[in-house]
Amino acid sequence: MQTRPLGASGMKITPLGIGTWAIGGPEGNYNWGPQDDKDSIAAIHMALDLGINWIDTAPAYGKGHSEGVVGRALKGRSPRPYVFTKNSLAWKEDRVIFNCLKAESLRKECEDSLRRLQVEALDLWQVHWPNPDPDIEEGWAEMARLQKAGKVRWIGVSNFSVSQMRRAQAIAPIASLQPPYSAIRRDIEAEILPFCAKENIGVIPYSPMQAGLLSGRMSKERVENLAPGDWRRNNENFKGPKLSRNLALQDAFGRIAARHGQPAGVAALAWVLRRSEVAGAIVGVRNAKQVEELAPALEFRLIPEELREMEGFLPD
């Protein structure tokens, strides 16, 4: 299967990686509603059987639950995929999540992630959010120390600006950036993607189908029936004029994808993967059927005529 290098890390990853936010279940500040762990494990196994070689998770997804599910799903699997996780969203006995980049907190997070994932070293450890901003240098320096200690193989960032990446680079190299990127949200094209290309920082976007809006399965009726705790209920992209515009974009992707016998989501993923700076896109899944439906995006690519056709439907 085709792979792409992840920056200067030496890792070569498949164009799609499995995202496990929804797999974390209903606990946490932002969640996707109830989730069956059996479905989650089946989805991960299906992805591995199809050749996908990396999984992205985080402690904040279900307050450790997602990492635990990934650890159980990978037990006994050979070859093992790369496992990427994150830090900086912590919690104490009260279970309230807060931002923290203090060295002591990161050391604890690292050990907790190693235990839940049942691994000796984290393949990629990322700062989930650059908050609090004044503590970026302290947190990144500690991550570099843990990398030298062998607890972590590579370190990366998520949701960072160019200026924040420059501050981190002054301390230690950045292997990767995980930003939001889709046909609906294109702001990284102006500065961030060119910077990453120049600095050889691998880019692994999340939400390439904009939380399901470009999957081919979304409709106004489905939005109205989202689970009460689903974070998308309060997101502006799922409301009013923006929802109508986004569904029209989904339909445009759907028309192109249908010519190839594929759902809209496959075309939406191909649109993100058209950029040479993108090493691979993170695809959130909840069951094996979703993995099967989107797996053609591992190889499907939009031709220049189709990309030009989409230009008229894309937001600025």
C-alpha positions in Angstrom: 0.0 0.0 0.0 1.1 3.6 -0.7 2.7 5.3 2.3 4.0 8.8 2.8 6.8 10.0 5.1 5.8 11.8 8.3 8.2 14.7 8.2 11.7 13.8 9.2 10.6 11.1 11.7 11.4 8.2 9.5 7.9 6.8 9.9 6.0 6.1 6.7 2.3 6.2 7.2 -0.7 5.2 5.1 -2.9 8.0 3.7 -5.6 7.3 6.3 -5.2 6.9 10.0 -7.9 5.9 12.5 -9.1 8.6 14.8 -10.5 7.6 18.2 -12.3 10.6 19.6 -15.8 9.1 19.3 -14.4 5.8 20.6 -13.9 7.6 24.0 -17.6 7.4 24.7 -19.8 9.8 26.5 -17.5 11.0 29.3 -15.7 14.3 28.9 -16.1 17.9 28.0 -16.7 17.1 24.3 -18.0 13.8 23.2 -20.0 12.1 20.5 -22.6 10.3 22.7 -22.8 6.6 23.7 -20.4 4.2 22.1 -20.1 0.4 22.3 -16.5 -0.8 22.9 -17.1 -3.9 20.9 -17.9 -1.8 17.9 -14.8 0.3 18.5 -12.5 -2.7 18.7 -14.1 -4.2 15.5 -13.5 -0.9 13.7 -9.8 -0.9 14.7 -9.3 -4.5 13.7 -11.0 -3.8 10.3 -8.7 -0.9 9.7 -5.6 -3.0 10.5 -6.9 -5.8 8.2 -7.2 -3.3 5.4 -3.6 -2.2 5.8 -4.0 1.1 7.8 -0.8 1.4 9.8 -1.5 4.2 12.4 -4.0 5.2 15.1 -4.4 8.6 16.7 -5.8 8.9 20.2 -5.6 11.1 23.3 -6.2 10.9 27.1 -8.9 13.5 26.8 -11.1 11.2 24.7 -13.3 9.8 27.4 -10.7 10.6 30.1 -8.5 7.7 29.3 -11.2 5.4 27.9 -10.1 5.8 24.2 -6.5 4.9 25.0 -7.7 1.9 27.0 -9.8 0.6 24.2 -6.9 1.1 21.7 -4.6 -0.8 24.1 -7.1 -3.7 24.3 -7.7 -3.8 20.6 -4.0 -4.0 19.7 -3.1 -6.7 22.3 -1.6 -9.6 20.4 -1.8 -7.9 17.0 1.2 -8.3 14.7 2.4 -6.3 13.1 1.4 -3.5 15.4 0.5 -0.1 13.9 2.0 3.2 15.0 0.1 4.6 18.0 0.0 8.4 18.3 -1.4 10.1 21.4 -1.4 13.5 23.0 -1.0 15.4 26.3 -1.8 18.8 28.0 -5.5 18.1 28.8 -5.3 16.6 32.3 -7.7 16.0 35.2 -7.5 15.2 38.9 -9.8 13.4 41.3 -12.7 15.7 40.4 -12.4 14.5 36.8 -12.7 18.0 35.5 -10.4 18.5 32.4 -8.0 21.4 32.4 -5.1 22.6 30.3 -1.6 22.0 31.7 1.9 22.0 30.1 3.8 21.8 33.4 6.7 19.3 33.3 5.5 17.3 36.3 2.0 16.9 34.8 3.4 15.8 31.4 5.6 13.1 33.1 2.5 11.7 34.8 0.5 11.9 31.5 3.2 10.0 29.7 3.3 7.1 32.2 -0.5 7.0 32.3 -0.7 6.7 28.4 2.0 4.1 28.3 0.0 2.0 30.9 -3.3 2.4 29.1 -1.9 1.7 25.7 0.2 -1.2 27.0 3.3 -0.1 25.2 6.9 0.6 26.2 7.2 3.8 24.2 4.8 6.1 22.4 5.5 6.3 18.7 4.3 10.0 18.5 3.4 12.2 21.5 1.7 15.5 20.6 0.8 18.6 22.5 -3.0 18.5 22.2 -3.6 22.3 22.6 -1.0 25.0 23.1 -2.5 26.1 26.4 -1.5 27.8 28.6 0.6 29.6 25.9 3.3 30.9 28.4 4.0 27.2 29.3 4.7 26.0 25.8 8.5 26.1 26.3 8.4 24.2 29.6 6.1 21.5 28.2 8.1 21.1 25.0 11.4 20.9 26.8 10.0 18.1 29.0 8.7 16.2 26.0 12.2 16.4 24.5 13.7 15.0 27.7 11.2 12.1 27.7 12.1 11.5 24.1 15.8 11.2 25.0 14.9 8.9 27.8 13.2 6.5 25.4 9.7 7.0 26.7 8.7 8.6 23.4 10.0 8.0 19.9 8.9 11.3 18.2 7.2 14.5 19.5 4.7 16.7 17.6 2.2 19.4 18.1 -1.5 19.9 17.4 -3.5 23.1 16.9 -0.3 25.2 16.9 0.2 28.5 15.0 3.4 29.2 13.0 4.7 31.4 15.7 4.1 28.7 18.4 5.9 26.1 16.2 8.9 28.4 15.9 9.1 28.7 19.7 9.0 24.9 20.0 11.6 24.4 17.3 14.1 26.6 19.2 14.1 23.8 21.8 13.7 20.6 19.8 12.6 19.5 16.3 8.9 19.1 15.6 8.1 15.8 13.8 4.5 16.6 13.0 1.6 19.0 13.2 -2.0 17.9 13.7 -4.4 20.8 12.5 -8.1 20.9 11.6 -8.4 20.8 7.8 -11.3 20.1 5.4 -13.0 21.6 2.4 -15.1 23.6 4.9 -12.1 24.8 7.0 -9.2 25.9 4.9 -7.3 28.4 7.0 -4.1 26.4 7.3 -3.5 26.8 3.5 -2.2 30.4 3.9 0.7 30.1 6.3 0.8 26.8 8.1 1.1 24.3 5.2 3.9 26.3 3.5 5.7 26.6 6.8 5.5 22.8 7.4 6.7 22.1 3.9 9.7 24.3 4.4 10.6 22.9 7.8 9.8 19.2 6.8 7.1 18.9 9.5 4.6 16.1 8.7 1.0 17.2 8.6 -1.8 14.9 9.7 -5.1 16.8 9.6 -8.0 15.9 11.8 -11.7 16.3 10.9 -11.1 16.0 7.1 -14.9 15.4 6.7 -15.7 18.2 9.2 -17.1 16.0 11.9 -19.2 14.0 9.4 -20.7 17.0 7.5 -19.0 15.8 4.3 -19.4 12.1 4.9 -22.4 11.6 2.6 -24.5 10.5 5.5 -25.4 13.9 7.0 -28.7 15.6 6.6 -30.8 18.2 8.5 -32.9 15.4 10.0 -29.8 13.6 11.3 -28.5 16.8 12.8 -31.8 17.3 14.6 -31.5 13.7 16.0 -27.9 13.9 17.3 -27.5 12.5 20.8 -28.2 15.1 23.5 -24.5 15.1 24.6 -23.1 15.2 21.1 -20.8 18.3 20.9 -21.9 19.0 17.3 -25.3 20.2 18.5 -23.7 23.5 19.6 -21.3 23.9 16.7 -22.0 26.7 14.2 -21.3 24.5 11.2 -24.3 22.4 12.2 -26.7 25.3 12.4 -28.7 27.6 10.1 -27.2 29.0 6.9 -23.8 27.3 7.5 -25.4 23.9 7.7 -27.3 24.4 4.4 -24.1 25.5 2.7 -22.1 22.6 4.1 -24.7 20.1 3.0 -24.6 21.6 -0.5 -20.9 21.0 -0.5 -21.4 17.5 0.7 -23.8 17.0 -2.3 -21.2 18.3 -4.7 -18.6 15.8 -3.4 -21.3 13.2 -3.6 -21.9 13.8 -7.3 -18.2 13.4 -8.1 -17.8 10.3 -5.9 -20.9 8.7 -7.3 -19.3 8.6 -10.8 -16.7 6.2 -9.2 -19.2 4.2 -7.1 -18.0 5.9 -3.9 -19.7 7.9 -1.1 -19.1 11.6 -0.7 -16.7 11.1 2.2 -14.2 9.3 -0.1 -14.1 12.4 -2.4 -13.8 14.8 0.6 -10.8 12.8 1.9 -9.2 12.8 -1.5 -9.6 16.6 -1.6 -7.6 16.9 1.7 -5.0 14.4 0.5 -4.4 16.3 -2.7 -2.0 18.5 -0.8 1.6 17.3 -0.9 2.2 18.6 2.6 -0.4 16.2 4.0 1.2 12.9 5.1 -2.1 11.4 6.1 -5.6 12.3 7.2 -7.2 11.2 10.5 -10.6 9.5 10.0 -12.8 9.1 13.0 -14.8 5.9 13.0 -17.2 4.2 15.3 -17.7 0.8 13.7 -16.3 -1.6 11.1 -18.8 -0.6 8.4 -17.6 3.0 8.4 -14.0 1.8 8.0 -15.1 -0.3 5.0 -17.0 2.5 3.4 -14.1 5.0 3.6 -11.2 2.6 2.9 -11.2 3.3 -0.9 -9.8 6.8 0.0 -6.5 5.0 0.7 -6.0 5.0 -3.1 -8.8 7.1 -4.7 -7.6 10.5 -5.9 -9.5 13.4 -7.6 -8.3 14.3 -11.1 -7.5 17.9 -12.0 -10.9 18.3 -13.8 -12.7 17.2 -10.6 -10.7 19.6 -8.5 -11.6 22.5 -10.7 -15.2 21.4 -10.6 -15.2 21.6 -6.8 -13.8 25.2 -6.8 -17.2 26.8 -7.3 -18.6 25.0 -4.2 -15.8 25.7 -1.8 -16.1 28.4 0.9 -13.4 31.1 1.0 
